């Protein structure tokens, strides 16, 4: 057969059997399926290895296994528990071992050692009320918090019958401390109260729930239900590590925990400052009604106007992160306004004034961050408080009213 003849052979005469083509296509599909399967298997195994590595690294760094779900970070830290009236409170019996710090909450939900709800005969109680600066969140352990050091120093002066209770709770402004006082702390039947307000009252001044005449607008909005995948990813340490890195970069860029641009102001909202004045008067009235002697402490922070502006900015970094609506000037002005209200309230109601803003130094030698004492700062404040409180404690406390339903 000639070459031309070969070239003219019909395609039908050269077609392979159909079953051969089907078999070839089937093998190709199987190979593709195996490749896809092994690809996903490698991805899953690699993710599992990295996830395990992240968790082990967290264990090595922090001494505990990571617990993800940042939306419930407070509950996961086991330091807080939800409360009907307070929103959240310290979790009774909680223990938090943080880098360089140890925190222990007793069975009544207060920081420090156990004590009975009912005041023992022959014991006089001094309760310290406030936010994280009273809780003393940055000191090394419970014994170094200023209320605990205050008790130790009082005992050294001979006032061994005085029991000092740390009733501070992180994040509380005076409005929430008032609720805590009314619902829990009054049941301890304190003879005296030292209240250290101001930090959060100034920082939260732009939030409606902390403003005079605006609380009716503080309506809780239910969060939208998250998707199944987002809920599942919330338990991945690897995912949370990635989110944390991205969030940290945004927070560092914008200088606040929200991680977005927020306009700062040089003066706190007047409605928030007005609420602080109302709350101070309310506190004084409650103590007067319950025959409790009250002392007020002014606000002292790590930075002040005597420092160079660059040092002020450095020392105010945590305040700026926590309160994104205020500039350094806004914080300084707000604390000055708060201190003036505290002094006026102490003068009007004849209260003991612990004016640390005027009598104690600023600077990072006594502060772990913008507002929280380190161990040295807590001791300095406790020593100052003892010098002011000791004569005050010597005055006989008036008999306290006990409700007819109280359990003795």
C-alpha positions in Angstrom: 0.0 0.0 0.0 1.4 3.4 -1.0 2.0 6.2 1.4 -1.0 8.1 0.0 -3.1 5.1 0.7 -2.0 4.9 4.3 -2.8 8.6 4.7 -6.2 8.1 3.4 -7.1 5.4 6.0 -10.4 6.4 7.7 -10.1 7.4 11.4 -12.7 4.7 12.2 -10.2 2.0 11.1 -7.6 3.4 13.6 -9.9 4.1 16.6 -9.0 2.1 19.8 -11.8 0.2 21.5 -14.1 2.4 23.6 -13.4 0.5 26.8 -9.7 1.3 26.5 -10.5 5.1 26.5 -12.9 4.7 29.5 -10.3 2.8 31.4 -7.7 5.5 30.8 -10.0 8.2 31.9 -10.8 6.3 35.1 -7.1 5.9 35.9 -6.6 9.6 35.4 -9.6 10.5 37.7 -8.2 8.1 40.4 -4.8 9.6 40.2 -6.3 13.1 40.5 -8.4 12.0 43.4 -5.4 10.5 45.2 -3.4 13.7 44.6 -6.2 15.8 46.1 -6.6 13.4 49.0 -2.9 13.4 49.8 -2.7 17.2 49.4 -5.5 17.7 52.0 -3.9 15.0 54.2 -0.6 16.8 54.2 -2.4 20.1 54.9 -4.3 18.6 57.8 -1.3 16.9 59.3 0.9 20.0 58.9 -1.8 22.2 60.5 -2.0 19.7 63.4 1.7 19.7 63.9 1.9 23.5 63.9 -1.2 23.7 66.2 0.5 21.3 68.6 3.7 23.3 68.4 1.9 26.6 69.2 0.2 25.0 72.2 3.5 23.5 73.5 5.3 26.9 73.0 2.5 28.6 75.0 3.0 26.0 77.7 6.7 26.6 77.8 6.4 30.4 77.8 3.5 30.8 80.2 3.5 27.5 82.2 -0.1 26.6 81.2 -1.9 25.3 78.2 -3.5 28.0 76.1 -7.3 28.4 76.1 -8.5 30.0 73.0 -11.8 31.8 72.2 -10.8 35.4 72.7 -14.4 36.4 72.9 -14.6 34.8 76.4 -11.0 35.6 77.4 -12.1 36.8 80.9 -14.0 33.6 81.6 -11.2 31.4 80.1 -8.6 33.0 82.4 -10.8 31.7 85.2 -10.4 34.9 87.1 -13.9 36.2 86.4 -17.4 34.9 86.4 -20.7 36.5 85.1 -22.9 38.2 87.6 -26.5 39.2 87.3 -26.1 42.8 88.6 -22.4 43.5 88.2 -21.9 42.1 84.7 -18.9 40.2 86.0 -17.1 39.7 89.3 -14.0 37.9 90.5 -14.6 34.2 90.4 -14.7 32.7 93.9 -11.8 30.3 94.4 -10.0 31.4 91.2 -6.2 31.1 90.9 -4.3 32.9 88.1 -0.6 32.2 87.6 0.6 34.9 85.2 4.1 35.7 84.1 5.8 37.2 87.2 2.4 37.4 89.1 0.2 35.2 91.1 -3.4 36.1 91.9 -5.7 34.1 94.3 -9.4 34.9 94.9 -11.0 33.6 98.1 -14.4 31.8 98.4 -16.3 35.1 98.8 -14.8 36.6 95.6 -12.2 38.9 97.1 -8.5 38.9 96.5 -6.4 37.4 99.2 -6.8 35.1 102.1 -10.0 33.5 103.3 -12.2 35.2 105.9 -15.8 34.6 107.1 -18.7 36.6 105.8 -19.8 37.4 109.3 -17.4 39.7 111.2 -15.9 37.9 114.2 -16.3 39.5 117.6 -13.4 41.8 118.4 -12.5 42.4 114.8 -12.7 45.7 113.1 -12.9 45.7 109.3 -11.4 48.2 106.8 -12.6 47.6 103.2 -10.6 49.0 100.2 -12.9 49.8 97.4 -12.0 50.5 93.8 -10.8 49.2 90.4 -7.6 47.5 89.3 -5.5 50.1 91.2 -7.0 48.9 94.4 -7.0 45.2 93.3 -3.3 46.0 92.5 -3.2 43.8 89.4 0.5 44.4 88.6 2.1 43.4 91.9 3.9 40.1 92.3 1.3 38.4 94.6 -1.6 39.0 96.9 0.7 39.8 99.9 2.2 42.7 97.9 -1.1 44.4 97.0 -1.3 47.7 99.0 -4.4 46.6 101.0 -2.5 43.5 102.2 0.6 45.6 103.0 -1.7 48.2 104.8 -3.0 45.4 107.1 0.5 44.2 107.8 1.8 47.7 108.6 -1.3 48.4 110.8 -0.6 45.2 112.8 3.0 46.3 113.2 1.7 49.5 114.8 -0.3 47.5 117.3 -3.7 47.6 115.5 -3.9 43.8 115.3 -7.7 43.7 115.5 -8.0 45.5 112.1 -8.7 43.3 109.2 -8.2 44.9 105.8 -10.2 43.5 102.9 -9.3 44.1 99.2 -12.6 44.7 97.5 -11.1 46.1 94.3 -12.1 44.6 91.0 -10.3 45.2 87.7 -12.2 47.5 85.3 -14.6 48.8 87.9 -15.5 52.5 87.8 -17.1 54.0 90.9 -20.6 53.4 89.5 -20.0 49.6 89.5 -18.2 49.7 92.8 -21.3 51.3 94.3 -23.4 48.3 93.1 -20.8 45.9 94.5 -20.8 47.8 97.8 -24.6 47.8 98.1 -25.1 44.1 97.1 -22.0 42.4 98.6 -19.5 44.6 100.6 -22.0 46.0 103.1 -22.7 42.4 104.2 -19.1 42.3 105.5 -20.2 45.1 108.0 -17.1 47.3 107.5 -16.1 49.8 110.1 -14.1 51.9 107.6 -13.8 52.1 103.8 -10.9 53.5 101.8 -12.1 54.2 98.2 -9.6 54.8 95.4 -11.7 56.0 92.4 -11.0 58.1 89.4 -8.9 56.2 86.9 -11.7 54.3 85.1 -14.2 57.1 85.8 -12.1 59.4 83.6 -11.3 56.8 81.1 -14.9 55.8 80.6 -16.2 59.4 80.6 -17.2 59.1 76.9 -19.3 56.0 77.3 -23.0 56.5 77.9 -23.3 53.9 80.7 -20.9 56.1 82.7 -22.4 59.5 82.0 -24.7 61.7 84.0 -28.3 61.6 82.6 -27.4 59.2 79.7 -27.5 55.7 81.3 -31.0 55.1 79.9 -29.2 54.8 76.5 -26.9 52.1 77.6 -28.9 49.3 76.0 -27.2 46.0 75.6 -27.2 44.9 71.9 -27.1 41.1 71.4 -24.1 40.0 69.4 -24.9 38.3 66.1 -24.6 34.6 66.0 -21.3 33.4 64.7 -20.9 30.8 62.0 -20.1 27.2 62.8 -16.6 27.7 61.2 -15.8 30.8 63.3 -16.9 29.0 66.5 -14.7 26.0 65.5 -11.7 28.2 64.7 -12.0 30.0 68.0 -10.6 26.9 69.7 -7.5 26.8 67.5 -4.4 28.1 69.1 -2.8 28.6 65.7 -5.7 30.6 64.4 -5.7 32.7 67.6 -1.9 33.3 67.2 -2.4 34.5 63.6 -5.3 36.8 64.7 -3.2 38.1 67.7 -0.3 39.0 65.4 -2.6 40.9 63.0 -4.5 42.5 65.8 -1.3 43.5 67.6 0.0 45.2 64.4 -3.2 47.1 64.1 -3.2 48.0 67.8 0.4 49.2 67.6 -0.4 51.2 64.5 -3.3 53.0 66.0 -2.2 53.1 69.6 -5.3 51.5 71.1 -6.8 48.1 71.9 -9.5 48.6 69.3 -6.9 48.5 66.5 -8.5 51.4 64.5 -8.3 55.1 64.1 -10.1 56.9 66.9 -10.1 60.7 67.5 -8.5 61.7 70.8 -9.7 64.7 72.9 -7.8 66.9 75.3 -10.8 67.1 77.7 -12.9 64.2 79.0 -16.7 64.3 78.4 -18.3 66.6 81.0 -21.2 64.2 81.5 -18.7 61.5 82.7 -17.1 63.9 85.2 -20.6 64.9 86.4 -21.4 61.2 87.0 -18.2 60.9 89.1 -19.3 63.8 91.3 -22.8 62.3 91.7 -21.3 58.9 92.6 -18.9 60.3 95.1 -21.8 62.0 96.9 -23.8 58.7 96.8 -20.9 56.8 98.3 -20.6 59.3 101.1 -24.4 59.0 101.7 -24.3 55.2 101.8 -21.5 55.2 104.3 -23.2 57.8 106.4 -26.4 55.8 106.4 -24.6 52.6 107.5 -22.3 54.3 110.1 -19.2 53.6 108.1 -16.2 56.0 108.2 -15.1 56.8 104.7 -11.7 57.9 103.3 -11.1 59.0 99.7 -7.8 58.7 97.8 -6.9 61.0 95.0 -5.4 59.7 91.7 -1.7 59.4 91.2 -0.3 58.0 88.0 3.2 57.4 86.6 3.3 60.6 84.5 2.7 64.3 85.3 3.2 67.7 83.9 6.7 68.1 85.4 8.1 65.5 83.0 9.3 66.1 79.5 6.6 65.5 76.9 8.3 62.4 75.4 8.5 60.8 78.8 4.9 61.6 79.5 4.0 59.9 76.2 6.0 56.8 77.1 4.6 56.5 80.6 1.1 57.1 79.5 1.1 54.3 76.9 -1.2 51.9 78.7 -3.7 54.8 79.5 -3.7 55.6 75.8 -4.3 52.0 74.9 -7.1 51.6 77.5 -8.8 55.0 76.8 -8.6 55.7 73.1 -10.8 58.8 73.2 -8.3 60.8 75.4 -4.9 62.2 74.6 -2.1 62.5 77.2 -3.4 66.0 77.9 -6.9 64.7 78.2 -5.9 62.1 80.8 -3.9 64.7 82.8 -6.8 67.2 82.7 -9.3 64.4 83.6 -7.3 63.2 86.6 -6.9 66.8 87.8 -10.7 67.3 87.5 -11.3 64.0 89.3 -8.9 64.9 92.1 -10.6 68.2 92.6 -14.0 66.5 92.9 -12.5 64.0 95.4 -11.1 66.8 97.5 -14.3 68.8 97.5 -16.3 65.7 98.5 -13.9 64.9 101.4 -14.2 68.5 102.6 -18.0 68.7 102.2 -18.7 65.4 104.1 -15.7 65.7 106.5 -14.0 62.6 105.2 -10.4 61.5 105.5 -8.4 62.5 102.4 -5.5 60.4 101.2 -4.1 63.1 98.8 -1.4 61.0 97.2 -1.6 63.1 94.0 0.0 66.0 96.0 2.2 64.0 98.3 3.6 61.0 96.4 6.0 61.0 93.4 5.3 60.0 89.9 7.7 58.0 87.7 8.3 54.4 86.7 10.2 53.6 89.9 6.8 53.1 91.6 4.6 52.1 88.7 4.5 49.0 86.5 2.6 50.8 83.8 0.7 54.1 83.4 -1.5 53.7 86.5 -0.7 50.4 88.4 1.7 50.2 91.2 4.7 47.8 91.2 5.7 46.2 94.5 7.6 49.3 95.6 4.8 51.6 94.7 2.2 49.5 96.6 4.4 49.6 99.6 4.9 53.4 99.3 1.2 54.0 99.2 0.5 51.6 102.1 3.1 53.4 104.2 1.5 56.7 103.3 -2.0 55.4 104.1 -0.9 54.1 107.5 0.5 57.5 108.4 -2.9 59.0 107.6 -5.2 56.2 108.7 -3.7 55.2 112.1 -5.1 58.2 114.0 -8.4 57.9 112.2 -8.7 54.2 113.2 -8.2 55.1 116.8 -11.5 57.0 116.8 -14.2 54.8 118.1 -16.6 53.6 115.3 -20.3 54.2 115.9 -22.5 51.1 116.3 -23.6 49.8 113.0 -27.2 49.1 111.9 -27.9 45.5 111.2 -30.9 44.6 109.1 -33.5 42.4 110.8 -32.8 39.7 108.2 -29.1 39.5 108.8 -27.7 36.2 109.9 -25.6 36.4 113.0 
